[in-house]
Amino acid sequence: MSIKLAGYLFTGPFPLDTTEVRANQAPVVYAVVAKGGQSWAPIFRVVDLGVSPEQGLRFADHPCRTNWVAEHGESLSIYLFYAPRSAYSLTDREEMAARLRGQYDPPRGFVA
């Protein structure tokens, strides 16, 4: 399954505690997404958005990990937009994350 945020296709969901983006992999713009509601009518909520640094990122050790909280039976997952260095500079990735933050207003933004 994937999720589209502002026209960008994010792949996922991946588990928070075991997902890692290594330094030798394509960097990503990531979205922490809470999924709730009924199975036949899920509700998605953007909790956080960011970029992986050049040295990689282990989401279980992320400095904001304790702020990523599910509410009322929600489950949290990571969704990744792969942004290869050949097409997206670190500045490009940071600007994309900032635009998405402005549009989805974490931690209360909702995904339609």
PyRosetta script that sets phi, psi and omega in degrees:
from pyrosetta import init, pose_from_sequence

init()
pose = pose_from_sequence("MSIKLAGYLFTGPFPLDTTEVRANQAPVVYAVVAKGGQSWAPIFRVVDLGVSPEQGLRFADHPCRTNWVAEHGESLSIYLFYAPRSAYSLTDREEMAARLRGQYDPPRGFVA")
pose.set_psi(1, 149.0)
pose.set_omega(1, 176.6)
pose.set_phi(2, -131.7)
pose.set_psi(2, 170.5)
pose.set_omega(2, 178.1)
pose.set_phi(3, -138.0)
pose.set_psi(3, 141.9)
pose.set_omega(3, -179.3)
pose.set_phi(4, -106.1)
pose.set_psi(4, 124.9)
pose.set_omega(4, 176.7)
pose.set_phi(5, -120.4)
pose.set_psi(5, 117.2)
pose.set_omega(5, 178.0)
pose.set_phi(6, 51.1)
pose.set_psi(6, 38.0)
pose.set_omega(6, 177.9)
pose.set_phi(7, 87.4)
pose.set_psi(7, -5.2)
pose.set_omega(7, 178.2)
pose.set_phi(8, -98.3)
pose.set_psi(8, 132.1)
pose.set_omega(8, -179.0)
pose.set_phi(9, -90.1)
pose.set_psi(9, 116.1)
pose.set_omega(9, 178.7)
pose.set_phi(10, -100.9)
pose.set_psi(10, 131.3)
pose.set_omega(10, 179.7)
pose.set_phi(11, -89.6)
pose.set_psi(11, 142.4)
pose.set_omega(11, 178.9)
pose.set_phi(12, 163.2)
pose.set_psi(12, -165.2)
pose.set_omega(12, 0.3)
pose.set_phi(13, -82.7)
pose.set_psi(13, 147.3)
pose.set_omega(13, 175.6)
pose.set_phi(14, -118.8)
pose.set_psi(14, 148.0)
pose.set_omega(14, -179.0)
pose.set_phi(15, -70.3)
pose.set_psi(15, 140.5)
pose.set_omega(15, -179.7)
pose.set_phi(16, -61.8)
pose.set_psi(16, -42.5)
pose.set_omega(16, -169.8)
pose.set_phi(17, -78.6)
pose.set_psi(17, -15.1)
pose.set_omega(17, -177.3)
pose.set_phi(18, -122.5)
pose.set_psi(18, -4.2)
pose.set_omega(18, -177.6)
pose.set_phi(19, -82.5)
pose.set_psi(19, 137.6)
pose.set_omega(19, -178.0)
pose.set_phi(20, -144.6)
pose.set_psi(20, 140.0)
pose.set_omega(20, 171.8)
pose.set_phi(21, -111.0)
pose.set_psi(21, 115.0)
pose.set_omega(21, -176.3)
pose.set_phi(22, -86.6)
pose.set_psi(22, 159.9)
pose.set_omega(22, -177.1)
pose.set_phi(23, -60.2)
pose.set_psi(23, -30.9)
pose.set_omega(23, -178.6)
pose.set_phi(24, -86.9)
pose.set_psi(24, 1.4)
pose.set_omega(24, 177.6)
pose.set_phi(25, -98.0)
pose.set_psi(25, 166.7)
pose.set_omega(25, 175.5)
pose.set_phi(26, -62.9)
pose.set_psi(26, 132.8)
pose.set_omega(26, 176.5)
pose.set_phi(27, -66.0)
pose.set_psi(27, 164.9)
pose.set_omega(27, -175.3)
pose.set_phi(28, -135.1)
pose.set_psi(28, 158.5)
pose.set_omega(28, 159.4)
pose.set_phi(29, -101.5)
pose.set_psi(29, 128.6)
pose.set_omega(29, -175.8)
pose.set_phi(30, -115.6)
pose.set_psi(30, 153.7)
pose.set_omega(30, 174.4)
pose.set_phi(31, -128.1)
pose.set_psi(31, 127.0)
pose.set_omega(31, 171.1)
pose.set_phi(32, -91.3)
pose.set_psi(32, 121.0)
pose.set_omega(32, -173.1)
pose.set_phi(33, -125.3)
pose.set_psi(33, 133.0)
pose.set_omega(33, 174.2)
pose.set_phi(34, -97.1)
pose.set_psi(34, 133.1)
pose.set_omega(34, 178.0)
pose.set_phi(35, -114.7)
pose.set_psi(35, 126.7)
pose.set_omega(35, 178.8)
pose.set_phi(36, -138.1)
pose.set_psi(36, -164.1)
pose.set_omega(36, -179.8)
pose.set_phi(37, 80.0)
pose.set_psi(37, -172.0)
pose.set_omega(37, -179.7)
pose.set_phi(38, -80.3)
pose.set_psi(38, 154.5)
pose.set_omega(38, -177.9)
pose.set_phi(39, -60.6)
pose.set_psi(39, -31.2)
pose.set_omega(39, -179.9)
pose.set_phi(40, -86.1)
pose.set_psi(40, -10.5)
pose.set_omega(40, 178.5)
pose.set_phi(41, -145.8)
pose.set_psi(41, 67.7)
pose.set_omega(41, -176.6)
pose.set_phi(42, -68.0)
pose.set_psi(42, 152.8)
pose.set_omega(42, 175.3)
pose.set_phi(43, -120.5)
pose.set_psi(43, 129.4)
pose.set_omega(43, -179.2)
pose.set_phi(44, -110.4)
pose.set_psi(44, 140.3)
pose.set_omega(44, 180.0)
pose.set_phi(45, -133.1)
pose.set_psi(45, 126.4)
pose.set_omega(45, 177.0)
pose.set_phi(46, -76.6)
pose.set_psi(46, 123.8)
pose.set_omega(46, -178.4)
pose.set_phi(47, -98.3)
pose.set_psi(47, -39.6)
pose.set_omega(47, -179.6)
pose.set_phi(48, -158.5)
pose.set_psi(48, 156.1)
pose.set_omega(48, 176.4)
pose.set_phi(49, -137.5)
pose.set_psi(49, 144.5)
pose.set_omega(49, 178.7)
pose.set_phi(50, -169.6)
pose.set_psi(50, -171.3)
pose.set_omega(50, 180.0)
pose.set_phi(51, -127.2)
pose.set_psi(51, 152.0)
pose.set_omega(51, 175.1)
pose.set_phi(52, -82.8)
pose.set_psi(52, 136.8)
pose.set_omega(52, 176.9)
pose.set_phi(53, -72.6)
pose.set_psi(53, 166.7)
pose.set_omega(53, -177.9)
pose.set_phi(54, -59.9)
pose.set_psi(54, -30.2)
pose.set_omega(54, -178.5)
pose.set_phi(55, -83.0)
pose.set_psi(55, 2.6)
pose.set_omega(55, 179.3)
pose.set_phi(56, 96.0)
pose.set_psi(56, 177.5)
pose.set_omega(56, -175.2)
pose.set_phi(57, -155.4)
pose.set_psi(57, 130.0)
pose.set_omega(57, 172.9)
pose.set_phi(58, -108.8)
pose.set_psi(58, 115.0)
pose.set_omega(58, -172.2)
pose.set_phi(59, -65.6)
pose.set_psi(59, -29.1)
pose.set_omega(59, 177.8)
pose.set_phi(60, -64.2)
pose.set_psi(60, -26.7)
pose.set_omega(60, -178.7)
pose.set_phi(61, -102.3)
pose.set_psi(61, 8.4)
pose.set_omega(61, -177.4)
pose.set_phi(62, -61.0)
pose.set_psi(62, 137.5)
pose.set_omega(62, -178.9)
pose.set_phi(63, -61.5)
pose.set_psi(63, -23.6)
pose.set_omega(63, 179.1)
pose.set_phi(64, -95.1)
pose.set_psi(64, 3.9)
pose.set_omega(64, -174.3)
pose.set_phi(65, -53.2)
pose.set_psi(65, -39.8)
pose.set_omega(65, -178.1)
pose.set_phi(66, -69.1)
pose.set_psi(66, -18.5)
pose.set_omega(66, 178.5)
pose.set_phi(67, -85.7)
pose.set_psi(67, -12.6)
pose.set_omega(67, -178.6)
pose.set_phi(68, -84.7)
pose.set_psi(68, 99.7)
pose.set_omega(68, -172.7)
pose.set_phi(69, -122.2)
pose.set_psi(69, 131.9)
pose.set_omega(69, 173.9)
pose.set_phi(70, -85.4)
pose.set_psi(70, 147.3)
pose.set_omega(70, 179.8)
pose.set_phi(71, -119.4)
pose.set_psi(71, 144.9)
pose.set_omega(71, 168.6)
pose.set_phi(72, 45.6)
pose.set_psi(72, 56.0)
pose.set_omega(72, 175.5)
pose.set_phi(73, 80.3)
pose.set_psi(73, 10.1)
pose.set_omega(73, 178.0)
pose.set_phi(74, -74.4)
pose.set_psi(74, 159.8)
pose.set_omega(74, 170.7)
pose.set_phi(75, -118.9)
pose.set_psi(75, 143.1)
pose.set_omega(75, -179.5)
pose.set_phi(76, -101.8)
pose.set_psi(76, 139.9)
pose.set_omega(76, 177.6)
pose.set_phi(77, -144.0)
pose.set_psi(77, 164.4)
pose.set_omega(77, 175.5)
pose.set_phi(78, -105.0)
pose.set_psi(78, 137.2)
pose.set_omega(78, 171.7)
pose.set_phi(79, -120.5)
pose.set_psi(79, 139.7)
pose.set_omega(79, -173.2)
pose.set_phi(80, -122.2)
pose.set_psi(80, 134.0)
pose.set_omega(80, 168.4)
pose.set_phi(81, -105.8)
pose.set_psi(81, 112.2)
pose.set_omega(81, -178.2)
pose.set_phi(82, -75.5)
pose.set_psi(82, 124.3)
pose.set_omega(82, -175.6)
pose.set_phi(83, -127.0)
pose.set_psi(83, 83.5)
pose.set_omega(83, -176.7)
pose.set_phi(84, -57.6)
pose.set_psi(84, 145.4)
pose.set_omega(84, -178.7)
pose.set_phi(85, -57.7)
pose.set_psi(85, -28.9)
pose.set_omega(85, -178.8)
pose.set_phi(86, -69.7)
pose.set_psi(86, -22.1)
pose.set_omega(86, -178.0)
pose.set_phi(87, -113.1)
pose.set_psi(87, -24.9)
pose.set_omega(87, -175.4)
pose.set_phi(88, -134.4)
pose.set_psi(88, 119.5)
pose.set_omega(88, 174.5)
pose.set_phi(89, -77.3)
pose.set_psi(89, 170.2)
pose.set_omega(89, 176.0)
pose.set_phi(90, -58.8)
pose.set_psi(90, -39.5)
pose.set_omega(90, 177.8)
pose.set_phi(91, -62.8)
pose.set_psi(91, -42.1)
pose.set_omega(91, 177.4)
pose.set_phi(92, -59.2)
pose.set_psi(92, -45.6)
pose.set_omega(92, -179.3)
pose.set_phi(93, -64.8)
pose.set_psi(93, -42.3)
pose.set_omega(93, 178.9)
pose.set_phi(94, -64.4)
pose.set_psi(94, -40.1)
pose.set_omega(94, 178.4)
pose.set_phi(95, -66.0)
pose.set_psi(95, -39.4)
pose.set_omega(95, 177.3)
pose.set_phi(96, -62.1)
pose.set_psi(96, -46.3)
pose.set_omega(96, 179.2)
pose.set_phi(97, -61.3)
pose.set_psi(97, -40.5)
pose.set_omega(97, 179.6)
pose.set_phi(98, -64.5)
pose.set_psi(98, -42.6)
pose.set_omega(98, 177.5)
pose.set_phi(99, -62.0)
pose.set_psi(99, -43.0)
pose.set_omega(99, 178.9)
pose.set_phi(100, -65.2)
pose.set_psi(100, -40.6)
pose.set_omega(100, 176.5)
pose.set_phi(101, -59.4)
pose.set_psi(101, -41.5)
pose.set_omega(101, 178.7)
pose.set_phi(102, -64.5)
pose.set_psi(102, -35.4)
pose.set_omega(102, -178.3)
pose.set_phi(103, -80.6)
pose.set_psi(103, -39.9)
pose.set_omega(103, -174.3)
pose.set_phi(104, -101.3)
pose.set_psi(104, -8.0)
pose.set_omega(104, 172.3)
pose.set_phi(105, 46.3)
pose.set_psi(105, 58.9)
pose.set_omega(105, 176.4)
pose.set_phi(106, -57.8)
pose.set_psi(106, 146.1)
pose.set_omega(106, 8.8)
pose.set_phi(107, -96.2)
pose.set_psi(107, 13.2)
pose.set_omega(107, -176.0)
pose.set_phi(108, -109.9)
pose.set_psi(108, 1.4)
pose.set_omega(108, -178.9)
pose.set_phi(109, -68.9)
pose.set_psi(109, 147.8)
pose.set_omega(109, -178.5)
pose.set_phi(110, -116.0)
pose.set_psi(110, 147.3)
pose.set_omega(110, 176.3)
pose.set_phi(111, -102.0)
pose.set_psi(111, 129.2)
pose.set_omega(111, -179.7)
pose.set_phi(112, -78.4)
pose.dump_pdb("model.pdb")
